[in-house]
Amino acid sequence: MQRVSIMIRAEKSIVRLAAILFLVMTASACRHTPDEVQVRDAVASIAQAAEAGSAGDVVAPLTEDFDGNAGAMDQRQLAGMVRLLTLRGEHVGVTMGPVSIEHRGERMLARFTVTLTSGSKLLPDRAGVYQVESAWRKDDGDWRCYTASWTHTM
């Protein structure tokens, strides 16, 4: 009788443990940041890094094979431009418009408007409003931008 009682208690403990593990796993799954939010956050981080003059942080969300404006700028060139501005002590202001996200199968397209301001001698003709379209794919669990195009609108 005592043996049966011990077995029943052990079974109840196992069921409780399984229920707790299920709740913990379910709660952690609920904390997963949606893909759209991850892309929006990455876009915002690039804008913040550009304003701070941090070349490494600007290109961190980009893929190694990043293509900007159909071959006009790759990841290395973008980082170099940010470094040059920083070395010259020049500041670029970045104001973001809302980011719209469109799913394209396993990839995403992010569209937004960005306004660049600068007291720069290097970029005065490039300051203004740009329409940007960027394409994102998941690499090693992180959303990374692999191509972007921009058009100077003002």
Secondary structure, DSSP 8 states (H G I E B T S, - for coil): -HHHHHHHHHHHHHHHHHHHHHHHHHHHHHT---HHHHHHHHHHHHHHHHHHT-HHHHHTTEEEEEEETTTTEEHHHHHHHHHHHHHTT--EEEEE---EEEEETTEEEEEEEEEEEE--SSSGGG-EEEEEEEEEEEETTEEEEEEEEEEE--
